[in-house]
Amino acid sequence: MLRLVGLAKSRLQPPTPETASARAHYDPARRAYAVTGHQQRSFQAEFLGDPEHPAWRPALVMEDRKLDRPAIVLNGRKRVEGRHFRPGVVLGDKGDKTVIWINEIIKERTALTIKWSEEK
């Protein structure tokens, strides 16, 4: 039962991402964070998570980007693709989008960095 409460909180009151490298907001229709306006080869954000505002296995949609093998770092620890996160590319109505699903439950302030070397 407690697991469902945490999942519901993550959908209804997700943590706010603070970022200076792009614009990011939670999109409840997609149940994902939409990221736009990123011009560099990386994206940095801090999720202001807490027990009342958790992010259960969040997804990020990198709008208008087709990233080749992104690297994820959470709180200074590099994550392994396939085990800790999974990226994918979908064709959107305004171009390609990279979707990154992170296999983590964020219940505290968490620093996130996504880096990529080049775009396909």
C-alpha distances in whole Angstrom, upper triangle without the diagonal:
4,5,5,7,9,10,11,13,15,16,17,18,19,21,25,27,30,33,37,38,36,34,31,28,25,25,22,24,24,21,23,26,29,32,35,39,39,42,42,41,38,35,33,31,28,25,24,21,19,15,16,17,16,17,15,18,20,23,27,29,33,35,38,38,38,38,39,37,35,34,31,31,28,29,32,31,32,29,30,30,28,26,25,26,27,30,31,34,34,37,36,38,40,40,38,35,33,29,28,24,23,20,19,16,18,17,21,24,25,29,29,32,33,36,38,42,43,42,43
4,5,5,6,9,10,11,12,14,15,16,16,18,22,24,27,30,34,35,34,32,28,26,23,24,21,24,24,20,22,24,28,30,34,37,36,40,40,39,35,32,31,28,25,22,21,17,15,12,12,14,13,15,13,16,18,22,25,28,31,33,37,37,37,36,37,35,33,32,28,28,25,26,29,28,29,27,28,29,27,24,23,24,26,29,30,33,33,36,36,38,39,39,37,34,32,28,26,23,21,19,17,14,15,14,17,21,22,25,26,29,31,34,36,40,41,41,42
4,5,5,6,9,10,11,13,14,15,15,17,21,23,26,29,32,33,32,30,26,24,21,22,19,22,21,17,19,21,25,27,31,34,34,37,37,36,33,30,28,26,24,20,20,16,15,12,13,14,11,12,10,13,15,18,22,25,28,30,34,33,34,33,34,32,30,29,25,25,22,24,27,25,26,24,25,25,23,21,20,21,22,25,27,30,30,33,32,35,36,36,34,30,28,25,23,19,18,15,14,11,13,13,16,20,20,24,24,27,28,31,33,37,38,37,38
4,5,5,6,9,10,11,12,14,14,17,20,23,26,29,33,33,31,29,26,23,20,20,17,19,19,16,18,20,24,27,30,34,34,37,37,36,33,30,29,26,25,21,21,17,16,13,13,14,12,13,11,13,15,18,22,24,28,30,33,33,33,33,34,32,30,30,27,27,24,26,29,28,28,26,27,26,25,23,21,22,23,25,27,29,29,32,31,33,35,35,33,30,28,24,23,19,19,17,16,13,15,15,18,21,22,25,25,28,29,32,34,38,39,37,38
4,5,5,6,9,10,10,11,13,15,19,21,25,28,31,32,31,28,25,22,19,20,17,19,20,16,18,20,24,26,30,33,33,37,37,36,33,30,29,25,23,20,19,15,14,11,10,11,10,12,11,14,16,19,22,25,28,30,34,34,34,34,36,34,31,31,27,27,24,25,29,28,29,27,28,28,27,25,23,23,25,27,28,31,31,33,32,34,35,36,34,31,29,25,24,21,20,18,16,13,14,13,17,20,21,24,24,28,29,32,35,38,39,38,40
4,5,5,6,9,10,10,10,12,16,18,21,24,28,29,28,26,22,20,17,18,16,19,18,15,16,18,21,24,27,30,30,34,34,33,30,27,25,22,20,16,15,12,11,8,8,9,7,9,8,11,13,16,19,22,25,27,31,31,32,31,32,30,28,27,24,23,20,21,25,24,25,23,25,25,24,22,20,20,22,24,26,28,29,31,30,32,34,34,32,28,26,23,21,18,16,15,13,9,11,9,13,16,17,20,21,24,25,29,31,35,36,35,37
4,5,5,6,9,10,10,12,16,18,21,24,28,28,26,24,21,18,15,16,13,16,15,11,13,16,19,22,25,29,29,32,32,31,28,25,24,22,20,16,16,13,13,11,11,10,8,8,6,9,11,14,17,20,23,25,29,28,29,28,30,28,26,26,23,23,20,22,25,24,25,22,24,23,22,20,18,18,20,22,23,25,25,28,27,29,31,31,29,25,24,20,19,15,15,13,12,10,11,11,15,17,18,21,20,23,24,28,30,33,34,33,34
4,5,5,6,8,9,13,16,18,22,25,28,29,27,25,21,18,14,15,12,14,15,11,14,16,19,22,26,29,29,33,34,33,30,27,26,23,21,17,17,14,14,12,10,10,9,10,9,12,13,15,18,21,24,26,29,30,30,30,32,31,29,28,25,26,23,24,28,27,28,26,27,26,25,24,22,21,22,24,25,27,26,29,27,29,31,31,30,26,25,22,21,18,17,17,16,13,14,13,17,19,20,23,22,26,26,30,32,35,36,35,36
4,5,5,5,7,10,13,16,19,22,26,27,25,23,19,16,13,14,12,15,16,12,14,15,19,21,25,28,28,32,32,32,29,25,24,20,18,15,14,11,11,9,7,6,7,8,9,12,13,15,18,20,23,25,29,29,30,30,32,31,28,28,24,24,21,22,26,26,27,25,27,27,26,24,22,21,23,24,26,28,27,30,28,30,31,31,30,26,25,22,21,18,17,17,15,12,12,11,14,16,17,20,20,24,25,29,31,35,36,34,36
4,6,6,5,8,11,13,17,19,23,24,22,20,16,14,10,12,10,13,13,9,11,12,15,18,21,25,25,28,29,28,25,22,21,17,16,12,12,10,10,10,8,6,5,5,6,9,9,12,14,17,20,22,26,26,27,26,28,27,24,24,21,21,18,20,23,23,23,21,23,23,23,21,19,18,19,21,22,24,24,27,25,27,28,28,27,23,22,18,17,14,14,14,12,9,9,10,12,14,15,17,17,20,21,25,27,31,32,31,32
4,6,6,10,12,14,18,20,24,24,22,20,16,13,9,10,7,10,10,7,9,11,14,17,21,24,25,28,29,29,26,23,22,19,18,14,15,13,14,13,11,9,9,8,8,11,10,12,14,16,19,21,24,25,26,26,29,28,25,25,22,23,21,22,26,25,26,24,25,24,24,23,20,19,20,21,22,23,22,25,23,25,26,26,25,22,21,18,17,15,15,16,15,13,13,13,16,17,18,20,19,22,22,26,28,32,32,31,32
4,6,10,12,15,18,21,24,25,23,20,17,13,10,11,8,11,13,10,12,13,16,19,22,25,26,30,31,31,28,25,24,20,19,15,15,13,14,13,10,9,10,10,11,14,13,15,17,18,22,23,26,27,29,29,32,31,28,28,25,26,23,24,28,28,29,27,28,28,27,26,24,23,24,24,25,26,25,27,25,26,27,29,28,24,24,21,20,18,18,19,18,15,15,14,17,18,19,21,21,24,25,29,31,34,35,33,35
4,7,9,12,15,18,22,23,21,19,15,12,10,11,10,13,14,11,12,13,16,18,21,24,25,28,29,29,26,23,21,18,16,13,11,10,11,11,8,5,8,9,11,14,13,15,16,18,21,23,26,27,29,29,31,30,27,27,24,24,21,22,25,26,27,25,28,27,27,26,23,22,24,24,26,27,27,28,26,28,28,29,28,25,24,21,20,19,18,19,17,14,13,12,14,15,16,19,19,22,23,27,29,33,34,33,35
4,6,9,13,15,19,20,19,16,13,10,7,10,9,13,13,10,10,10,13,15,18,21,22,25,26,26,23,19,18,14,13,9,9,8,9,10,9,5,6,6,9,11,9,12,13,15,18,20,24,24,26,25,28,27,24,23,20,20,17,18,22,22,23,22,24,24,24,23,20,19,20,21,22,24,24,26,24,26,26,27,25,22,21,18,17,15,14,16,14,11,10,10,12,12,13,15,15,19,20,23,26,29,30,29,31
4,6,9,13,16,18,17,15,11,10,8,12,12,16,15,12,11,10,13,15,18,20,20,24,24,24,21,17,15,11,9,6,5,5,8,10,9,5,6,6,10,12,10,13,13,16,18,20,24,24,26,25,27,26,23,22,19,18,15,16,19,20,21,20,23,23,24,23,20,19,21,21,23,25,25,27,25,27,27,27,26,22,21,19,17,16,15,16,14,11,9,9,9,9,10,12,13,16,18,22,24,28,29,29,31
4,6,10,13,15,14,11,9,7,8,11,13,16,16,13,12,9,12,13,15,17,17,21,21,22,19,15,13,10,8,6,5,7,10,13,12,8,10,10,13,15,12,13,13,15,17,18,22,22,24,24,27,26,22,22,19,18,16,16,19,21,22,21,24,24,26,25,21,20,22,22,23,24,25,27,24,26,25,26,25,21,20,18,17,17,16,18,16,14,12,12,11,10,11,12,12,15,17,21,23,27,28,27,30
4,6,10,11,10,9,7,7,8,12,14,17,16,14,12,9,10,10,13,14,14,18,18,19,15,11,10,6,5,4,6,9,12,15,15,11,12,10,14,14,11,12,11,13,14,16,19,19,22,21,23,23,19,19,16,15,13,14,17,18,19,19,22,22,24,23,19,18,20,19,21,22,23,25,23,25,24,24,23,19,18,16,15,16,14,17,15,15,12,13,12,10,9,9,9,12,14,17,20,23,24,24,27
4,7,9,9,9,8,9,11,15,18,20,19,18,15,12,13,11,13,14,14,17,17,18,15,11,9,5,5,6,7,11,14,18,17,14,15,14,17,18,15,16,14,16,16,17,20,20,23,22,24,24,20,19,17,16,14,14,17,19,20,20,24,24,26,26,22,21,22,22,24,24,25,27,25,27,25,25,24,21,20,19,18,19,17,20,18,18,14,15,13,10,10,9,10,12,14,17,20,23,24,24,28
4,6,6,7,7,10,13,16,19,22,20,19,16,12,12,10,11,11,10,13,13,14,12,8,6,4,7,9,11,14,18,21,21,17,18,16,19,19,16,16,13,15,14,15,18,18,20,19,22,22,18,18,16,15,14,15,16,19,19,20,23,23,26,25,22,20,22,21,22,23,24,25,24,25,23,23,22,19,18,18,17,19,18,21,19,20,17,18,16,13,12,10,10,10,12,14,17,20,21,22,25
4,6,8,10,13,16,19,22,24,23,22,19,15,15,12,12,10,9,11,11,14,11,9,7,7,10,13,14,18,21,25,24,21,21,20,23,23,20,19,16,17,15,16,18,18,21,20,23,23,19,19,17,17,17,17,18,21,21,22,25,25,28,28,25,23,24,23,24,24,26,27,25,26,24,24,23,20,20,20,19,21,21,24,23,23,20,22,20,16,15,13,12,12,13,15,17,20,21,21,25
4,7,9,13,16,19,22,24,22,22,18,15,13,10,10,8,6,8,8,10,8,6,6,8,11,14,16,19,23,26,26,23,22,21,23,22,19,18,15,15,13,14,15,15,18,16,19,20,16,16,15,15,16,17,17,20,19,21,23,23,26,26,23,21,22,20,22,21,23,24,22,24,21,21,20,18,17,18,17,20,19,23,22,23,21,23,21,18,16,13,12,10,11,12,14,16,17,18,21
4,6,10,14,15,19,21,19,19,16,12,10,7,6,5,5,8,9,11,10,7,8,9,12,14,16,19,23,26,25,22,22,19,22,21,18,16,13,12,10,11,13,13,16,16,19,20,16,17,16,17,18,19,20,22,21,21,24,23,26,26,23,21,21,19,20,19,20,21,19,21,18,18,17,15,15,16,16,18,19,22,22,23,21,23,21,19,17,15,13,12,12,13,15,17,18,17,20
4,7,11,12,16,18,16,17,14,10,8,6,5,6,7,11,13,15,13,10,10,10,12,13,15,18,21,24,23,20,20,18,21,20,16,15,12,12,10,10,13,14,17,17,21,22,18,19,18,19,19,20,22,23,23,23,25,24,26,27,24,21,22,20,20,20,20,21,18,19,17,18,18,15,15,16,16,18,19,22,22,22,20,22,21,18,17,16,14,14,14,16,18,20,20,19,22
4,7,9,13,15,13,13,10,6,6,4,6,9,10,13,15,16,14,10,10,9,11,11,13,15,18,21,20,16,16,14,17,17,13,12,9,9,9,10,14,14,17,17,21,21,18,18,16,17,17,18,20,22,21,21,23,22,24,24,21,19,19,18,19,18,19,20,18,19,17,18,17,14,14,14,14,15,16,19,19,19,17,19,18,16,15,14,12,13,13,16,18,21,21,20,23
4,6,10,12,11,11,8,5,6,7,9,12,13,17,18,19,17,13,13,11,12,11,12,14,17,19,18,14,15,13,16,16,12,11,10,10,11,12,16,17,19,20,23,23,20,21,19,19,18,20,22,24,23,23,25,24,25,25,22,20,20,19,20,19,19,20,18,19,18,19,19,16,16,14,15,15,16,19,18,18,16,18,18,16,16,16,14,16,16,19,21,24,24,23,25
4,6,9,9,7,6,4,6,9,12,15,16,20,21,22,19,16,16,13,13,11,12,13,16,17,16,12,12,10,13,13,10,10,9,10,12,13,17,18,20,20,24,23,21,21,19,20,18,20,23,24,24,22,24,23,24,24,21,18,19,18,19,19,19,20,18,19,19,20,19,16,16,14,14,14,15,17,17,16,14,16,17,16,16,16,15,17,17,20,22,26,26,24,26
4,6,6,6,6,6,6,10,12,16,17,21,23,23,21,18,18,16,17,15,16,16,19,20,18,15,15,13,14,15,11,10,10,10,12,12,16,18,20,21,24,24,22,23,21,22,21,24,26,26,26,24,26,24,24,25,22,20,19,18,18,18,17,18,15,16,17,18,18,15,15,13,14,14,16,18,19,18,17,19,20,20,19,20,18,20,19,22,23,27,26,24,26
4,5,5,7,8,10,14,16,20,21,25,26,27,24,21,21,19,19,16,17,17,19,19,17,14,14,12,13,14,12,11,12,12,16,16,19,21,23,23,26,26,24,25,23,24,23,25,28,28,28,26,27,25,25,25,23,21,20,20,20,20,19,20,17,18,20,21,20,17,18,15,16,15,17,19,19,18,17,19,21,21,20,22,20,22,22,25,26,30,29,27,29
4,6,8,10,11,15,17,20,22,25,27,27,25,23,23,21,22,19,21,20,22,23,21,18,18,15,16,16,14,12,13,12,16,15,18,20,22,23,26,26,25,26,24,26,25,28,30,30,29,27,28,26,25,26,24,21,21,20,19,19,17,18,15,16,17,19,19,16,17,15,17,16,18,20,21,20,20,22,24,24,24,24,23,24,23,26,27,30,29,27,28
4,5,8,9,12,15,19,20,23,25,24,23,20,21,19,20,18,20,19,22,22,21,18,17,14,14,13,11,9,10,9,13,13,16,17,18,20,23,23,21,23,21,23,22,25,28,27,26,24,24,22,22,23,21,18,17,16,15,15,14,15,13,14,16,17,16,13,14,11,13,12,15,17,18,18,18,21,23,23,22,22,20,21,20,23,23,27,26,24,24
4,7,9,13,16,20,20,24,25,25,22,19,20,18,18,15,17,16,18,18,17,14,13,10,10,10,8,7,9,10,14,15,18,19,20,21,23,23,21,22,20,21,20,23,25,25,24,22,23,21,21,21,19,16,16,16,16,17,16,18,16,18,19,20,18,15,15,12,12,11,13,14,15,15,15,17,19,20,19,20,18,20,19,22,23,27,27,25,26
4,6,9,13,16,17,20,21,21,19,16,16,15,15,13,15,15,18,19,18,14,13,10,11,10,6,5,6,7,10,12,15,16,17,17,20,20,17,19,17,18,17,20,23,22,21,19,21,19,19,19,17,14,14,13,14,14,14,16,15,17,18,18,16,13,12,9,9,9,11,13,14,14,14,16,18,18,17,17,15,17,16,19,20,23,23,22,23
4,6,10,13,14,17,18,18,16,13,13,11,13,11,13,14,17,19,18,14,13,10,12,11,8,6,5,6,9,10,14,14,16,16,19,19,16,17,15,17,16,18,21,21,20,19,21,19,20,20,17,15,15,14,15,15,15,17,15,17,17,17,16,12,12,10,10,10,11,14,15,15,14,16,17,16,15,15,13,14,13,17,18,22,22,20,22
4,7,10,11,15,16,17,15,12,14,12,14,14,16,17,20,22,21,18,17,14,16,15,11,9,6,5,6,7,11,12,14,15,18,19,16,18,17,18,18,21,23,23,22,21,22,20,22,22,20,17,16,14,15,14,14,15,13,14,14,14,13,10,10,9,11,12,14,17,18,18,17,20,20,19,17,17,14,15,14,16,17,21,20,18,20
4,7,7,11,13,13,12,9,11,10,13,13,16,18,21,24,23,19,19,16,18,16,13,10,7,6,5,6,9,10,13,13,17,17,14,16,15,17,17,19,21,22,21,20,22,20,22,23,20,17,17,14,15,14,15,16,14,16,14,14,13,10,10,10,11,13,15,18,19,19,18,21,21,19,17,15,13,13,11,14,15,18,17,16,18
4,6,9,12,13,12,10,12,13,16,16,19,21,25,27,26,23,22,19,22,20,16,14,10,9,7,6,8,9,13,14,17,19,16,18,18,19,20,22,23,24,23,23,24,23,25,26,23,20,19,17,17,15,16,16,14,15,12,13,12,10,11,12,14,17,18,22,22,23,22,24,24,22,20,18,16,15,14,15,15,18,17,15,18
4,6,9,12,12,10,12,13,17,18,21,23,27,30,29,25,25,22,25,23,20,17,14,12,9,8,9,10,14,15,18,20,17,19,19,20,21,23,24,25,24,24,26,24,27,28,25,22,22,19,19,18,18,18,16,17,14,14,14,13,14,15,17,20,21,25,25,26,24,27,26,23,21,19,17,15,14,15,15,17,17,15,18
4,6,8,8,7,10,12,15,17,20,22,26,29,29,25,24,22,24,22,19,17,13,12,8,9,10,9,12,12,15,17,14,16,16,17,19,20,21,22,21,21,23,22,24,26,23,20,20,17,18,17,18,18,17,19,16,15,14,13,13,14,15,18,19,23,23,25,23,26,25,22,20,17,14,12,11,11,12,14,14,13,16
4,7,8,9,12,14,18,20,23,26,29,32,32,29,28,25,27,25,22,20,16,15,11,11,11,10,13,13,15,17,15,17,17,19,21,22,22,24,22,23,24,23,26,28,25,22,22,19,20,18,20,20,19,20,17,16,15,14,15,17,18,21,22,26,26,28,26,29,28,25,22,19,17,14,13,12,12,13,12,12,15
4,5,7,10,13,17,20,23,25,29,32,32,29,28,25,27,25,22,20,17,16,12,13,13,11,14,12,14,15,13,14,15,16,19,20,19,21,19,20,22,21,24,26,23,21,21,18,20,19,21,21,21,23,20,18,17,16,15,17,17,21,21,25,25,27,25,28,26,24,21,18,15,12,11,9,9,10,11,11,15
4,7,10,14,17,20,23,25,29,32,32,29,27,24,26,23,21,19,16,15,12,14,13,11,12,10,11,12,10,11,13,14,17,19,18,19,17,18,19,18,21,23,21,18,18,16,17,17,19,20,21,23,20,18,16,15,14,16,15,19,19,22,23,25,24,27,26,23,20,17,14,11,8,6,6,7,8,9,13
4,7,10,14,16,20,21,25,28,29,25,24,21,23,20,18,16,13,14,11,14,14,12,13,11,12,12,9,9,10,11,13,15,14,16,14,15,17,17,20,21,18,16,17,15,17,17,20,21,21,24,21,19,17,15,13,15,14,17,16,20,20,22,21,24,22,20,17,13,10,7,5,4,6,9,10,12,15
4,7,10,13,16,18,22,25,25,22,20,18,20,18,15,14,11,12,10,12,14,12,14,12,14,14,10,10,10,10,12,14,14,15,14,15,17,17,20,21,18,15,16,15,17,17,19,21,20,23,20,19,17,15,13,13,12,15,15,18,18,20,18,21,19,17,14,11,8,6,5,7,9,12,13,14,17
4,7,10,13,15,19,22,23,20,19,17,19,18,15,15,12,14,12,15,17,16,18,15,17,17,13,12,10,9,10,11,12,14,14,15,18,18,21,21,18,16,18,17,19,20,22,24,23,25,24,23,21,18,16,16,14,16,15,18,17,18,16,18,16,13,11,7,6,4,7,9,12,15,17,18,21
4,6,9,12,15,19,19,16,15,14,16,16,13,14,11,14,13,16,18,17,19,18,20,19,15,14,12,11,10,11,12,14,15,16,19,19,22,21,18,16,18,18,20,21,23,25,24,26,24,24,22,19,17,16,14,15,14,17,15,16,13,15,13,10,8,6,5,7,9,12,15,18,20,20,24
4,6,9,12,16,16,13,13,12,15,15,13,14,13,16,16,19,22,21,23,21,23,22,18,16,13,11,9,9,12,14,15,16,20,20,23,22,18,17,20,20,22,24,25,27,26,28,27,27,25,22,20,18,16,16,14,17,14,14,11,12,10,7,5,4,6,9,12,15,18,22,23,24,27
4,5,9,12,13,10,9,9,12,13,11,13,12,15,16,19,22,21,23,22,24,22,19,18,14,13,10,10,14,15,17,16,20,20,22,21,17,16,19,19,22,23,25,27,26,28,27,27,25,21,19,18,15,15,13,15,12,11,8,9,8,6,5,6,7,11,13,17,20,24,25,25,28
4,7,10,11,8,9,10,13,15,13,16,15,18,20,22,25,25,27,25,28,26,23,21,18,16,13,13,16,18,20,20,23,24,25,24,20,20,22,23,25,27,28,30,28,30,30,30,28,25,23,21,19,18,16,17,15,13,9,9,7,5,7,9,11,14,17,20,24,27,29,29,32
4,7,8,5,5,7,10,12,12,15,15,19,21,23,27,26,28,26,28,26,23,22,18,16,13,13,16,17,19,19,22,23,24,22,18,19,21,22,25,27,28,30,29,31,31,31,29,25,23,21,19,17,15,15,12,10,6,5,4,5,7,10,12,16,18,22,25,28,30,30,33
4,5,5,6,9,11,14,14,18,19,22,24,27,30,30,31,30,32,30,26,25,21,19,16,15,19,19,22,21,24,25,26,24,20,21,24,25,28,30,31,34,32,34,34,34,32,29,27,24,22,20,17,17,14,11,8,5,4,7,10,13,15,19,21,25,28,32,34,34,36
4,6,6,9,11,14,15,19,20,24,26,29,32,32,33,32,34,31,28,27,23,22,18,17,21,21,24,23,25,26,26,24,21,22,25,26,29,31,32,35,33,36,36,36,34,30,28,25,23,20,18,17,14,10,9,5,7,10,13,16,18,22,24,28,31,34,36,36,38
4,6,10,12,15,15,19,20,24,26,28,32,32,33,32,34,33,30,28,25,24,20,20,24,24,26,25,28,28,28,26,23,24,26,27,29,31,32,34,33,34,35,35,34,30,28,25,24,21,19,19,16,13,11,8,10,12,15,18,20,23,25,29,32,36,37,37,39
4,7,10,13,12,15,17,20,22,24,28,28,30,29,31,29,26,25,22,21,18,18,22,22,24,23,25,26,26,24,21,21,23,24,26,28,28,31,29,31,31,32,30,26,25,22,20,18,17,17,14,11,9,7,9,10,12,15,16,20,22,26,28,32,33,33,35
4,6,9,10,13,15,18,21,23,27,27,28,27,29,27,24,23,19,18,15,16,19,19,21,19,22,22,22,20,17,17,20,21,24,26,26,29,28,30,30,30,28,25,23,20,18,15,13,13,10,7,5,5,7,10,11,14,15,18,20,24,26,30,31,31,33
4,6,6,9,11,15,17,20,24,23,24,23,25,23,20,20,16,16,13,15,18,18,19,17,19,19,19,18,15,14,16,18,20,22,23,25,24,27,27,27,25,21,19,16,14,12,10,10,8,6,5,7,9,11,10,13,13,16,17,21,23,27,28,27,29
4,6,9,12,16,18,21,25,24,24,23,25,23,20,20,16,17,14,16,19,18,19,16,18,18,17,15,13,13,15,17,19,21,22,25,24,27,28,27,25,21,19,16,13,10,9,8,7,4,6,8,12,14,13,15,15,18,18,22,24,27,29,28,29
4,7,10,13,16,19,22,21,21,20,21,19,17,17,14,15,13,15,18,17,16,13,15,14,14,12,10,9,11,13,15,18,19,22,22,25,26,25,22,19,16,13,10,7,5,5,5,5,8,11,13,15,13,15,13,16,16,19,21,24,25,25,26
4,7,10,13,16,19,18,19,18,20,18,16,16,13,14,12,15,18,17,17,14,16,15,15,14,11,10,11,12,14,16,17,20,20,22,23,22,20,16,14,10,8,6,6,7,7,8,8,12,14,14,12,13,12,14,14,17,19,23,23,23,24
4,7,10,12,16,15,15,15,17,16,14,14,12,15,14,17,19,18,17,15,16,14,14,15,12,9,9,9,11,13,13,16,16,19,19,18,16,12,10,7,5,4,6,9,10,11,12,15,17,17,15,15,12,14,12,16,17,20,21,19,21
4,6,9,13,12,13,12,15,15,12,13,12,14,14,17,19,18,17,15,16,15,16,17,14,11,11,9,11,12,13,15,14,17,17,16,14,10,8,6,5,7,8,12,13,14,14,17,18,17,15,14,11,12,10,13,14,18,18,17,18
4,6,9,9,10,11,14,15,13,15,14,17,17,20,22,21,20,18,19,16,17,19,17,13,12,10,10,9,10,12,11,13,13,12,10,6,6,5,7,9,11,15,16,18,17,21,21,20,18,17,14,14,12,14,14,18,17,15,16
4,7,6,8,9,12,13,11,13,13,16,17,20,21,21,19,18,19,17,18,20,18,14,13,10,10,9,10,12,11,13,12,11,9,6,5,6,8,11,13,17,18,20,19,23,23,21,19,17,14,13,10,12,12,15,14,12,14
4,6,9,10,14,16,14,17,17,20,21,24,25,25,23,22,23,20,22,24,21,18,16,13,12,10,10,10,8,10,9,8,7,5,7,9,11,14,17,20,22,23,23,26,26,24,22,20,17,16,14,15,14,17,15,13,14
4,7,10,13,16,15,18,19,22,23,26,27,27,25,24,24,21,23,25,24,20,18,15,13,10,10,9,8,10,7,5,5,5,8,11,14,17,19,23,25,26,26,29,29,27,25,23,20,18,15,16,14,16,14,11,12
4,6,9,12,11,15,16,19,21,24,24,24,22,21,21,18,20,23,21,17,16,12,11,9,10,10,10,13,10,8,6,5,6,9,12,15,18,21,23,25,25,28,28,26,24,21,18,16,13,12,11,12,10,7,9
4,7,10,10,14,16,19,21,25,24,24,21,20,19,16,18,21,20,16,14,10,9,6,8,9,11,14,12,9,6,6,5,9,11,15,17,21,23,25,26,29,30,28,25,23,19,17,13,13,10,11,9,6,6
4,6,6,10,12,16,18,22,21,21,18,17,16,14,16,18,17,14,12,9,9,8,11,13,14,17,16,13,9,8,6,9,10,14,16,19,21,24,24,27,28,26,23,20,17,14,10,9,7,8,7,5,6
4,6,9,13,16,19,22,21,20,17,16,15,12,14,17,17,14,12,9,9,9,13,15,17,20,19,15,12,12,9,12,12,15,16,19,22,25,25,29,29,28,24,22,18,15,12,10,7,7,6,5,6
4,7,10,13,16,20,19,17,14,12,11,9,11,14,14,11,10,8,9,11,14,17,19,23,22,18,15,13,10,12,11,13,14,17,19,22,23,27,27,26,22,20,16,14,10,9,7,8,8,9,10
4,7,10,13,16,16,15,11,10,10,9,12,14,12,10,9,7,10,11,15,18,19,22,21,18,15,13,9,10,9,12,12,15,17,20,20,24,24,22,18,16,13,10,6,6,5,7,9,10,12
4,7,10,13,12,11,8,7,8,8,11,13,11,9,10,10,13,15,18,21,22,26,24,22,19,16,13,13,10,12,11,14,15,18,18,22,21,20,16,14,11,8,6,5,6,9,12,13,15
4,7,10,10,8,6,5,8,8,11,12,9,8,10,10,14,16,19,22,23,26,25,23,20,17,13,13,9,11,9,11,12,15,14,18,18,16,13,11,7,6,5,7,9,12,15,16,18
4,7,6,5,4,6,9,11,14,13,10,10,13,14,17,20,23,26,26,29,28,26,23,20,17,16,13,13,11,12,12,14,13,16,15,14,10,8,6,5,7,8,12,15,17,19,21
4,5,5,6,7,11,13,15,14,10,11,14,15,19,21,24,27,27,30,29,28,25,22,18,17,13,13,10,11,9,11,10,13,12,10,7,6,5,7,9,12,15,18,21,22,24
4,6,8,10,14,16,19,17,13,15,18,19,23,25,28,31,30,33,32,31,28,25,22,20,17,17,13,14,12,13,11,13,11,9,6,5,7,9,12,14,18,21,23,25,28
4,7,9,13,16,19,17,14,15,18,19,23,25,28,31,31,34,33,31,29,26,22,21,18,18,15,16,14,16,14,16,14,13,10,8,8,8,11,13,16,19,22,24,27
4,6,10,13,16,14,11,13,16,18,21,24,27,30,31,34,33,31,28,25,22,20,17,17,13,14,12,15,14,16,15,14,11,10,10,10,12,13,16,19,22,24,26
4,7,10,13,12,9,11,14,15,19,21,25,28,29,32,31,29,26,23,19,18,15,15,12,13,13,16,15,18,18,17,13,12,10,9,10,11,13,15,19,20,23
4,7,9,8,6,7,10,12,16,19,22,26,27,30,30,27,24,21,17,16,12,12,9,10,10,14,14,17,18,17,14,13,11,10,10,12,14,16,19,20,22
4,6,6,5,7,9,11,15,18,21,25,26,30,30,27,24,21,17,16,13,12,10,10,12,16,17,20,21,21,17,16,14,13,12,13,14,16,19,20,21
4,6,6,5,6,8,11,15,18,21,23,27,27,24,20,18,14,13,10,10,9,10,13,16,18,21,22,22,19,18,15,14,12,13,13,15,17,17,18
4,6,6,5,9,11,15,18,21,23,27,28,25,21,19,15,14,11,10,10,9,13,16,18,22,23,24,21,20,17,17,15,16,16,18,20,20,20
4,6,8,11,14,18,21,24,26,30,30,28,24,21,18,16,12,11,9,7,10,14,16,19,21,22,19,19,17,17,16,17,18,21,22,23,23
4,7,10,14,17,20,24,25,28,29,27,23,20,16,14,10,9,6,5,7,11,13,16,18,18,15,15,13,14,13,15,17,19,21,22,23
4,7,10,14,16,20,21,25,25,23,19,16,13,10,7,5,4,5,8,12,13,17,19,19,15,15,12,13,11,13,14,17,19,19,20
4,7,10,13,17,18,22,22,20,17,14,10,8,6,5,7,8,11,15,16,20,22,22,19,18,15,15,12,14,14,17,17,17,17
4,7,10,14,15,19,19,17,13,10,7,6,4,6,9,11,14,17,18,22,23,23,20,19,15,14,11,12,12,14,14,13,14
4,7,10,12,16,17,14,10,8,6,5,6,9,12,14,17,20,21,25,26,26,23,22,18,17,14,15,13,16,15,13,12
4,7,9,13,13,10,7,6,4,6,9,11,15,17,20,23,24,27,29,28,25,24,20,19,15,16,14,16,14,11,10
4,6,10,11,9,6,5,6,7,11,13,17,19,22,24,25,29,30,29,27,26,22,21,18,19,17,19,17,14,13
4,7,8,6,5,6,9,11,14,17,20,23,26,28,28,32,33,32,29,28,25,24,20,21,19,21,18,14,13
4,5,5,5,6,10,11,15,17,21,23,26,27,28,31,32,31,29,28,24,24,21,22,20,22,20,16,15
4,6,8,9,13,14,18,20,24,27,29,30,30,33,34,33,31,30,27,26,24,24,23,25,22,19,18
4,7,9,13,15,18,21,24,27,29,30,30,33,34,32,30,29,26,25,22,23,21,23,20,16,16
4,7,10,13,16,19,23,26,28,30,30,33,34,32,30,28,25,23,20,20,18,20,17,13,13
4,7,10,13,16,20,23,25,27,27,31,31,30,27,26,22,21,17,18,15,17,14,11,10
4,6,10,13,16,19,21,23,24,27,28,26,24,22,19,18,15,15,14,16,14,11,12
4,6,10,13,16,18,21,21,25,25,24,21,20,16,15,12,13,11,14,13,10,11
4,7,10,13,15,17,18,22,23,22,19,19,15,15,12,14,13,16,16,14,14
4,6,10,12,14,15,19,20,19,16,16,12,12,10,12,12,16,16,15,16
4,6,9,11,13,17,18,18,16,16,13,14,12,15,15,19,19,18,19
4,6,9,10,14,15,15,13,13,10,12,11,14,16,19,21,20,21
4,7,10,13,15,16,14,15,13,15,14,17,19,22,24,23,24
4,6,9,12,13,11,13,12,14,15,18,20,24,25,25,27
4,6,9,11,10,13,13,16,17,21,23,27,28,28,30
4,6,8,7,10,11,14,16,20,23,26,28,28,30
4,7,8,12,13,17,19,23,26,30,31,32,34
4,6,10,12,16,19,22,25,29,31,31,34
4,7,10,13,17,20,23,27,29,29,32
4,6,10,13,16,20,23,25,26,29
4,7,10,13,17,20,22,23,26
4,7,10,13,17,19,20,23
4,6,10,13,16,17,20
4,7,10,12,13,16
4,7,9,11,14
4,6,8,11
4,7,10
4,7
4
